[in-house]
């Protein structure tokens, strides 16, 4: 095999790998920061009311989430089944729902929101 053939093969392999990385989202920009606004908190409260209230109706969470940042809440929501002693199902909402719920939980823990 000639040097030209090897170079062409390497370029083709690189293009295929880059295409696969693109499809996997590796070149996607990072998601925007989790910013608490009245709109994100209200959206998160609505997600909580729909997805969480059936089990958490009588379980106040404000003290449990006290001091959480939106980023901490986001991480916990993403790994609910692994949370010790919580017996939680996986979060079934969209990425936007998870982000809104995280800002709501942070606001709830900080006394800036009320549990529905």
C-alpha positions as a Python dict, from the first residue, in 0.01 Angstrom:
ca = {
    (1, 'X'): (0, 0, 0),
    (2, 'X'): (138, 337, -97),
    (3, 'X'): (186, 632, 133),
    (4, 'X'): (-89, 816, -54),
    (5, 'X'): (-331, 530, 5),
    (6, 'X'): (-246, 523, 375),
    (7, 'X'): (-300, 897, 406),
    (8, 'X'): (-632, 874, 223),
    (9, 'X'): (-738, 587, 448),
    (10, 'X'): (-639, 782, 761),
    (11, 'X'): (-830, 1090, 642),
    (12, 'X'): (-1138, 879, 566),
    (13, 'X'): (-1120, 713, 908),
    (14, 'X'): (-1085, 1054, 1072),
    (15, 'X'): (-1389, 1186, 889),
    (16, 'X'): (-1595, 882, 990),
    (17, 'X'): (-1485, 922, 1354),
    (18, 'X'): (-1565, 1294, 1346),
    (19, 'X'): (-1908, 1220, 1203),
    (20, 'X'): (-1977, 967, 1477),
    (21, 'X'): (-1862, 1215, 1743),
    (22, 'X'): (-2088, 1480, 1591),
    (23, 'X'): (-2386, 1243, 1593),
    (24, 'X'): (-2313, 1155, 1956),
    (25, 'X'): (-2328, 1523, 2051),
    (26, 'X'): (-1963, 1552, 2146),
    (27, 'X'): (-1933, 1877, 1952),
    (28, 'X'): (-2255, 2022, 2091),
    (29, 'X'): (-2219, 2335, 2301),
    (30, 'X'): (-2257, 2280, 2675),
    (31, 'X'): (-2605, 2342, 2812),
    (32, 'X'): (-2665, 2686, 2957),
    (33, 'X'): (-2609, 2737, 3327),
    (34, 'X'): (-2897, 2657, 3557),
    (35, 'X'): (-3028, 3002, 3644),
    (36, 'X'): (-3307, 3053, 3893),
    (37, 'X'): (-3568, 3290, 3756),
    (38, 'X'): (-3936, 3321, 3845),
    (39, 'X'): (-4014, 3146, 3516),
    (40, 'X'): (-3780, 2849, 3572),
    (41, 'X'): (-3902, 2806, 3930),
    (42, 'X'): (-4266, 2814, 3816),
    (43, 'X'): (-4189, 2562, 3540),
    (44, 'X'): (-4012, 2338, 3792),
    (45, 'X'): (-4301, 2367, 4035),
    (46, 'X'): (-4534, 2252, 3757),
    (47, 'X'): (-4305, 1955, 3682),
    (48, 'X'): (-4297, 1872, 4052),
    (49, 'X'): (-4676, 1895, 4077),
    (50, 'X'): (-4720, 1660, 3780),
    (51, 'X'): (-4435, 1411, 3832),
    (52, 'X'): (-4356, 1416, 4203),
    (53, 'X'): (-4669, 1512, 4398),
    (54, 'X'): (-4835, 1171, 4369),
    (55, 'X'): (-4571, 1033, 4608),
    (56, 'X'): (-4454, 1354, 4778),
    (57, 'X'): (-4794, 1500, 4860),
    (58, 'X'): (-4744, 1433, 5231),
    (59, 'X'): (-4363, 1434, 5233),
    (60, 'X'): (-4230, 1787, 5284),
    (61, 'X'): (-3899, 1827, 5103),
    (62, 'X'): (-3791, 2178, 5201),
    (63, 'X'): (-3563, 2063, 5482),
    (64, 'X'): (-3427, 1773, 5275),
    (65, 'X'): (-3319, 2003, 4991),
    (66, 'X'): (-3208, 2296, 5208),
    (67, 'X'): (-2887, 2446, 5077),
    (68, 'X'): (-2895, 2267, 4743),
    (69, 'X'): (-2771, 2457, 4442),
    (70, 'X'): (-2952, 2402, 4112),
    (71, 'X'): (-2651, 2199, 3996),
    (72, 'X'): (-2669, 1970, 4300),
    (73, 'X'): (-3042, 1922, 4250),
    (74, 'X'): (-2987, 1849, 3881),
    (75, 'X'): (-2732, 1580, 3967),
    (76, 'X'): (-2959, 1417, 4226),
    (77, 'X'): (-3260, 1415, 3993),
    (78, 'X'): (-3042, 1238, 3735),
    (79, 'X'): (-2955, 958, 3974),
    (80, 'X'): (-3272, 917, 4178),
    (81, 'X'): (-3270, 535, 4188),
    (82, 'X'): (-2921, 542, 4344),
    (83, 'X'): (-3009, 788, 4622),
    (84, 'X'): (-2966, 606, 4953),
    (85, 'X'): (-3284, 519, 5141),
    (86, 'X'): (-3497, 709, 4890),
    (87, 'X'): (-3652, 421, 4692),
    (88, 'X'): (-3706, 655, 4398),
    (89, 'X'): (-3788, 567, 4037),
    (90, 'X'): (-3585, 717, 3753),
    (91, 'X'): (-3689, 1066, 3649),
    (92, 'X'): (-3914, 1032, 3344),
    (93, 'X'): (-3924, 1394, 3231),
    (94, 'X'): (-3739, 1569, 2952),
    (95, 'X'): (-3406, 1748, 2986),
    (96, 'X'): (-3595, 2079, 3010),
    (97, 'X'): (-3816, 1931, 3284),
    (98, 'X'): (-3510, 1811, 3478),
    (99, 'X'): (-3345, 2154, 3453),
    (100, 'X'): (-3663, 2332, 3566),
    (101, 'X'): (-3716, 2086, 3852),
    (102, 'X'): (-3359, 2146, 3968),
    (103, 'X'): (-3412, 2521, 3990),
    (104, 'X'): (-3740, 2466, 4174),
    (105, 'X'): (-3582, 2229, 4428),
    (106, 'X'): (-3302, 2477, 4491),
    (107, 'X'): (-3554, 2757, 4543),
    (108, 'X'): (-3765, 2530, 4766),
    (109, 'X'): (-3463, 2450, 4982),
    (110, 'X'): (-3382, 2819, 5006),
    (111, 'X'): (-3735, 2916, 5110),
    (112, 'X'): (-3799, 3097, 4780),
    (113, 'X'): (-4067, 2853, 4662),
    (114, 'X'): (-4347, 2645, 4810),
    (115, 'X'): (-4410, 2278, 4762),
    (116, 'X'): (-4738, 2222, 4576),
}
